[in-house]
Amino acid sequence: MAEPMLASASPSFYKRPLPPSCIPFSGAEGKRLFAQAMGEGNTEGYFTLAGQLLTQNEPAFCGLGTLCMVLNALEIDPQRKWKGPWRWYEQEMLSCCRPLDAVAEVGITLNEFACLARCNGLTAQAVQPRLDSSARDEGITKFRADLKLAATGKTTMALSYSRKTLDRRATKDDMVLILDVARFKYPSYWISVDLAWDSMLPLDKATGQPRGYCLLTPLPEADPSSLLAPASLTTITLNKSSWATVSNGITKLLLASRKLTSASEVLTKLASHIASLPTEPLSAPVNPLAPLFFLALFSRKSSLTPLIPLAAKEEVEEMLNEALEIGGELVKGEVEVLVRQLGALGECCRAEEDAGAACGCAGVGKKGAEVGV
């Protein structure tokens, strides 16, 4: 049988040779290093992830692929169906920070990665190296300590780095195993800890900041998924950019409505505003969606709650609390999921503001988009 000919219109590639600084995981030296790490008790993190190692779906999906692998490895229930009756994470589900077509073009930043992690039930601590040479020793010391936590299974580390740095040779005093999700380029490999650190220093073009790493752990209340766990009926369809528009629009509406005196007037205005949005903020199989969105927007710690007109505030809060009680545990659970997603979007935006790459979605002041439980 004749083999299909490769199209000659554009060049194509089958993998890339590993740089000299990288030791193939499957080679003799890679196996020796793994055996040594296992003997030292430093492979618990590997076994957590290895069963879910995957290949990113798009060339720029390294962040989405990494997070998808971690979410499934840590047994985070997505609370929505993948296919058939099965709840499972796939990379295309991870769109709460930016539209997938935009991610496919340029990927995601470290702060957006952390935002996505928080949207989906993880705690995420993003760490970026300082560029001044005086901070190098302190930074690498912390990096080694965090690697130890990840190796022993106490947390999971996702590394954002530049592969261009791997072309230089480095010492092999202590090594770290990289489970690269761009498996069409490189297999898993070992590199020195010093080189892993240096690979985070090149600036990200999108932010003008160095790259870094993210420590990921399940939220304290998150339990392993079960067959009986309720699937969430609603999902925030906003990303950080559209959330900017929605949050700022609601803020302006509330500030302009300070003279309203009844809850019905306030809620009618809000409902009309939400109905006029170009995109429905929630995805759910049933309507109306506005009550759930209201309950999430005006949760106890939301920065929008103090903006409710003072004369109507007590009545509005009574109505929202009554709706929660009538809805019972199902509605409370739905609202908690939505609050967490909105809170993660706001935190993502504030983190980018602090990094000097504001996306304009932090509303009024630093806490304009903050929505918390």
Sequence and secondary structure as in RCSB ss.txt:
>XXXX:A:sequence
MAEPMLASASPSFYKRPLPPSCIPFSGAEGKRLFAQAMGEGNTEGYFTLAGQLLTQNEPAFCGLGTLCMVLNALE
IDPQRKWKGPWRWYEQEMLSCCRPLDAVAEVGITLNEFACLARCNGLTAQAVQPRLDSSARDEGITKFRADLKLA
ATGKTTMALSYSRKTLDRRATKDDMVLILDVARFKYPSYWISVDLAWDSMLPLDKATGQPRGYCLLTPLPEADPS
SLLAPASLTTITLNKSSWATVSNGITKLLLASRKLTSASEVLTKLASHIASLPTEPLSAPVNPLAPLFFLALFSR
KSSLTPLIPLAAKEEVEEMLNEALEIGGELVKGEVEVLVRQLGALGECCRAEEDAGAACGCAGVGKKGAEVGV
>XXXX:A:secstr
       SSS         TT EETTSHHHHHHHHHHHHTT  HHHHHHHTT    SSTT HHHHHHHHHHHHTT
   SSEEETTEE   GGG  SSS HHHHHHH   HHHHHHHHHHTTEEEEEE    SGGGHHHHHHHHHHHHHHH
HTTSSEEEEE  GGGGGS    SSEEEE  S TTT   EEEEHHHHHHTT SB TTTSSB EEEEEEE TT    
 TTS   S EE   HHHHHHHHHHHHHHHHHTTT   HHHHHHHHHHHHHTSSS SEE SSS  HHHHHHHHT T
T TTGGGS HHHHHHHHHHHHHHHHHHHHHHHHHHHHHHHHHHHHHHHHHHHHHTT   S S SSTTTT    
